[in-house]
Amino acid sequence: MPKYQNSYFTMPDGTLKHVHPLTGTEVWTVPTRAQRPFYNRPLKTPKPLEKAEEENYCDFCQTEYYLTPPEKARIIQTSDGHYQKIEKLNPDLLEASHAVFRRVANLFEIVTFDYWAKNHGFELSATQAQWKKKYLENPRGMEHVLRLVEMKLKLSGKPVEEITSTSIEEKLKLAEGFFGGAHELCIAGRHYRPAAEWDNELYSSGEMTPEEHYGYMRFTIDAMIDIYANNRYVRYVTVYQNWLQAAGASFDHLHKQLVGLDEWGTSIQSEMEVVRESPNIYNESIVNFSASHSLVFAENNYAIALSEIGHRYPTLAIYSKSKNARPDEHGPEELMGVSDLVHACHAAMGSSIPCNEEWYYSPRDAAGVMPWHILIKWRTVNPAGFEGGTNIYVNPVSPVALRDQVVPRLYELRSLGKIHDLKIAAECELKPNPLLYGQK
C-alpha cells in the first residue's frame, strides 16, 4: 500500500511528493534541486562530422555488417519507394543492399542459448537448424561465423592460444545462439541523421519520419512473434531501447533489444498482482488521475500520452487505448496510433537526452490484463546514497515541469509537419476510462 493516502501532494515548502499507484515507488521533487534538463542540450562540444559515403562509425554501421551475427531479417527500400522484408539473408548478399532496419542476435546475450539448452533442454527448431546448415555451407557464411566466435572469445578475455586450439566443431557449437537465441537486436540503418554536419546529429527515434517509426515498431513486434514461435519455453519477451551511453547503450547507434525470459520478471509480476485486485487501475489511478491533474499532454484515437508520477526518472508514458493488451494483437491503425505518440515524444525531447524506452504488456499466460504501454525514461538523474538508504527517489523534474517542456515542442513539430496530427494539451478529449484493455 502507498505510504500516503494522497499519492500526489505538495508540502508547504514546495516539495512535491508522489507515489506510483502500482509500484509504490516514492519520489520527491525538491524545489532547491530542480535543475531542469533541456531538449537537445549538448553533452559535449560538437565536432565537424567526417563524412563517409557508406557509414563506418561503429559496429552497427553499413560497412560493418559482418561484425554482427547472421541477419535474421532485413528491411530494404525498393526503387519504387516501397519497403520489402528479407528473412535469413544469404551471406553473399549482406553488402548488396542498404538495410533500413536489421535484426540480429545479440553477440553478448543476457539470457544465453546455453541457459535455454541446459535449463530447459532447448534445441534449435527445424527452421533454425536448416538456416544454420545452409548458412555454414556457404564459405563466406562459415568464415563470418567463425570470425565472430573468435572475436567474442577474445573480447571475453580468452587467451589467443586457447582460441586457436579450440576446434571448429566447438566454435560452431558456440554459434548456436546466432541462429536460435532469444536475445535479439533490431538495428536502425543509419548512425547519423540525413545531411548531418556535426557528430552530435545522431539518428534517433525522433529523427525518423512517422512512417519510418511505424515500420521500426512493426519490425520489432515481428521479432517478438518469432521469438515466441521458436522457443516454447519463453513466457515473456521484454522489449527496450537504450539511447546513448548514459542510458546503457554500447553504441550511440539506434537499436532496440528483445530478450526472451522463462518468467515474467519482478516488475510485471508485481503489476499483475495489483491488476488482479483492481482490474481497472490503469484507467482509475493513472489515466483518469493524470487527466484530473492536467498531466495528459497528447492523444489520438488509439493512444494517450502523459507525464507519469512516481518514477525515479522524468517519465513520459504512452498507453494504448485498444481492447487488445499485447503489441502483436494490435491492428495496423492501432499500432500506428501508438507509434505516432511514441515518435512524437522522442521528437519533442530531441536526440541528446539519454533515455530508456521500455515496453509493458500482458503476458500470454496471465489471468489478469494490463494495457500495452511504453515508458520513456529520461536518464538525466543519478540516484545516489540518499536513494539507496531510504528508497525515496529525488527526481528534480516534476511531472508538470516535464509536461511543460514537451508541449511547446509538440506544437512546433506539428506545425512543421514532422509528426502526425494529434491532439495536444488542452485539445485532448480526456474521456473517463479511455483504455479498453480486457474488454470483449
Secondary structure as UniProt FT lines:
FT   STRAND          8..10
FT   TURN            12..13
FT   STRAND          16..19
FT   TURN            21..23
FT   STRAND          26..29
FT   HELIX           31..33
FT   TURN            39..40
FT   TURN            59..60
FT   HELIX           62..67
FT   STRAND          71..77
FT   TURN            79..80
FT   STRAND          83..87
FT   HELIX           91..93
FT   TURN            94..95
FT   STRAND          101..105
FT   HELIX           113..120
FT   HELIX           126..137
FT   HELIX           139..155
FT   TURN            156..157
FT   HELIX           160..165
FT   HELIX           168..174
FT   HELIX           176..180
FT   STRAND          183..188
FT   TURN            194..195
FT   TURN            199..200
FT   HELIX           205..207
FT   HELIX           210..230
FT   TURN            232..233
FT   STRAND          236..243
FT   HELIX           245..247
FT   STRAND          255..261
FT   HELIX           266..277
FT   TURN            279..280
FT   HELIX           282..287
FT   HELIX           288..292
FT   TURN            293..294
FT   STRAND          296..299
FT   STRAND          303..307
FT   STRAND          315..320
FT   HELIX           327..329
FT   HELIX           332..349
FT   STRAND          355..360
FT   TURN            364..365
FT   STRAND          373..378
FT   HELIX           385..390
FT   STRAND          392..394
FT   HELIX           399..416
FT   STRAND          423..424
FT   HELIX           425..427
FT   TURN            437..438
//
